[in-house]
Amino acid sequence: MARPKQYSVRLTDDNVTLLKTMLRKRTTNDTVANRCRILLDLDEAHPPVPTHADCAKSHGISMGTVANTVRIYSNGGIESVITLKRSANSDRARRKVDGRAEAVIIAAACEPAPEGHSRWTVRLLEDRMGVLLETPVSREAIRRTLKKTGCAPTSRTTGASPRRRTRTS
């Protein structure tokens, strides 16, 4: 005997049109689009209603995604499904080191080393960035920025662009 449904999806006509317009928009990301498709498929007000397994298979997503989407809809409504909650530690969270800060870090790393030092270190750059930038930047953020650009403050050439090999060299 099958387990009874814990959560059900019943959409109004307004909700159906909202989800369909969300799917037509180019700005809708894949996560929200998949959630919209799941809700449109599993809507009991507009049969036929496939099983969760059929819905997951037809859209190429996992069963957990289907179950979580239905649970989120049942607990929070349509608005909680179409909005993404990002944590502060998310990769899409606002970064402290934006393009302007990256340029300042790279420019400082390409300058001659400070008096009494043979080369820049990440700790020296951190102290320098405390003076140049209005927001504090961690050593790790400075290290990642320099790693992305190929600018190694400990090497002989500290250009922002990597050296290209030519046929003669």
Wavefront OBJ file of the C-alpha trace (Angstrom):
o trace
v 0.000 0.000 0.000
v 1.362 3.388 -0.979
v 2.118 6.039 1.568
v -0.462 8.867 1.629
v 0.587 12.218 0.202
v 1.937 14.542 2.825
v 1.946 17.665 0.641
v -0.286 18.521 -2.283
v -0.089 21.206 -4.953
v -3.265 23.098 -5.860
v -2.652 26.146 -8.035
v -5.140 28.864 -8.868
v -5.422 30.177 -12.404
v -3.487 33.310 -11.379
v -0.659 31.152 -10.001
v -0.552 29.130 -13.226
v -0.245 32.274 -15.344
v 2.449 33.622 -12.994
v 4.481 30.422 -13.294
v 4.110 30.344 -17.079
v 5.274 33.956 -17.392
v 8.242 33.134 -15.138
v 9.166 30.323 -17.539
v 8.947 32.634 -20.565
v 11.275 35.251 -19.069
v 14.901 35.063 -20.116
v 16.055 36.360 -16.748
v 14.647 33.398 -14.813
v 17.477 31.170 -13.632
v 17.447 27.381 -13.970
v 16.557 26.658 -10.353
v 13.429 28.804 -10.393
v 12.482 27.522 -13.851
v 12.706 23.916 -12.649
v 10.587 24.759 -9.628
v 7.955 26.326 -11.886
v 7.888 23.260 -14.127
v 7.526 20.964 -11.125
v 4.582 22.905 -9.734
v 2.860 23.093 -13.112
v 3.248 19.335 -13.586
v 2.096 18.332 -10.106
v -0.885 20.701 -9.952
v -3.891 18.651 -8.812
v -6.357 21.315 -9.948
v -5.324 20.759 -13.572
v -5.048 16.973 -14.210
v -3.422 14.672 -15.283
v -0.963 14.606 -12.393
v 2.204 12.524 -12.888
v 4.041 10.874 -10.030
v 7.062 12.564 -8.471
v 9.327 10.036 -10.191
v 7.818 10.768 -13.613
v 8.144 14.509 -13.032
v 11.785 14.173 -12.010
v 12.577 11.945 -14.981
v 10.848 14.184 -17.536
v 12.767 17.289 -16.416
v 16.099 15.620 -15.677
v 16.175 16.497 -11.992
v 16.376 14.464 -8.798
v 13.500 13.180 -6.706
v 14.757 15.262 -3.791
v 14.360 18.438 -5.823
v 10.758 17.555 -6.613
v 9.963 16.677 -2.993
v 11.674 19.806 -1.643
v 9.863 22.055 -4.122
v 6.465 20.624 -3.179
v 7.310 20.964 0.525
v 8.453 24.586 0.082
v 5.238 25.394 -1.808
v 3.039 23.760 0.822
v 4.743 25.544 3.702
v 5.350 28.971 2.188
v 3.221 29.434 -0.906
v 4.077 30.464 -4.427
v 6.322 33.388 -3.424
v 8.686 31.169 -1.462
v 9.120 28.944 -4.509
v 9.952 31.644 -7.032
v 12.404 33.522 -4.798
v 15.845 32.154 -4.029
v 17.254 32.459 -0.550
v 21.016 32.784 -0.683
v 23.147 32.466 2.388
v 25.913 34.930 3.192
v 28.472 32.213 2.417
v 27.005 31.513 -1.003
v 29.184 31.783 -4.074
v 26.733 34.319 -5.439
v 26.850 36.501 -2.350
v 28.246 40.007 -2.731
v 32.008 39.867 -2.853
v 34.186 42.285 -0.914
v 36.814 42.383 -3.643
v 35.145 43.887 -6.694
v 36.831 45.015 -9.888
v 38.048 48.308 -8.455
v 39.557 46.637 -5.397
v 41.200 43.984 -7.603
v 42.831 46.723 -9.661
v 44.198 48.381 -6.512
v 45.560 45.062 -5.221
v 47.251 44.220 -8.513
v 48.714 47.719 -8.829
v 50.135 47.491 -5.321
v 51.600 44.042 -5.988
v 53.307 45.303 -9.147
v 54.999 48.185 -7.325
v 58.524 47.753 -5.979
v 58.710 45.966 -2.624
v 58.679 48.172 0.486
v 61.870 49.360 2.152
v 63.673 46.574 3.964
v 61.919 43.739 2.058
v 63.132 41.890 -1.015
v 59.603 41.124 -2.285
v 55.920 41.533 -1.464
v 54.251 39.032 0.812
v 50.528 38.554 1.242
v 50.782 39.905 4.788
v 52.559 43.042 3.572
v 49.892 43.491 0.911
v 47.202 43.086 3.570
v 48.746 45.919 5.593
v 49.005 48.062 2.481
v 45.370 47.390 1.488
v 44.248 48.501 4.951
v 45.566 51.940 3.996
v 44.420 52.033 0.361
v 40.924 50.523 0.606
v 38.087 51.789 2.769
v 36.796 48.262 3.528
v 39.112 45.740 5.168
v 40.157 42.851 2.940
v 41.449 39.555 4.292
v 44.702 37.879 3.339
v 42.782 35.077 1.690
v 40.871 37.501 -0.558
v 44.153 39.135 -1.597
v 45.737 35.747 -2.282
v 42.767 34.624 -4.406
v 42.799 37.872 -6.368
v 46.491 37.555 -7.181
v 46.090 33.877 -8.029
v 43.281 34.637 -10.488
v 45.349 37.218 -12.356
v 48.553 35.197 -12.499
v 50.362 37.965 -10.628
v 52.744 36.325 -8.199
v 54.326 38.910 -5.884
v 57.108 36.478 -4.987
v 58.323 35.886 -8.519
v 60.841 37.982 -10.391
v 58.389 39.468 -12.849
v 55.264 40.702 -11.149
v 53.283 41.705 -14.199
v 49.532 41.311 -14.096
v 49.564 39.325 -17.334
v 51.319 35.980 -17.612
v 54.346 35.888 -19.887
v 53.715 34.247 -23.211
v 56.172 31.920 -24.767
v 57.302 32.744 -28.248
v 59.025 30.520 -30.784
v 62.396 32.103 -30.147
v 62.306 31.787 -26.344
l 1 2 3 4 5 6 7 8 9 10 11 12 13 14 15 16 17 18 19 20 21 22 23 24 25 26 27 28 29 30 31 32 33 34 35 36 37 38 39 40 41 42 43 44 45 46 47 48 49 50 51 52 53 54 55 56 57 58 59 60 61 62 63 64 65 66 67 68 69 70 71 72 73 74 75 76 77 78 79 80 81 82 83 84 85 86 87 88 89 90 91 92 93 94 95 96 97 98 99 100 101 102 103 104 105 106 107 108 109 110 111 112 113 114 115 116 117 118 119 120 121 122 123 124 125 126 127 128 129 130 131 132 133 134 135 136 137 138 139 140 141 142 143 144 145 146 147 148 149 150 151 152 153 154 155 156 157 158 159 160 161 162 163 164 165 166 167 168 169
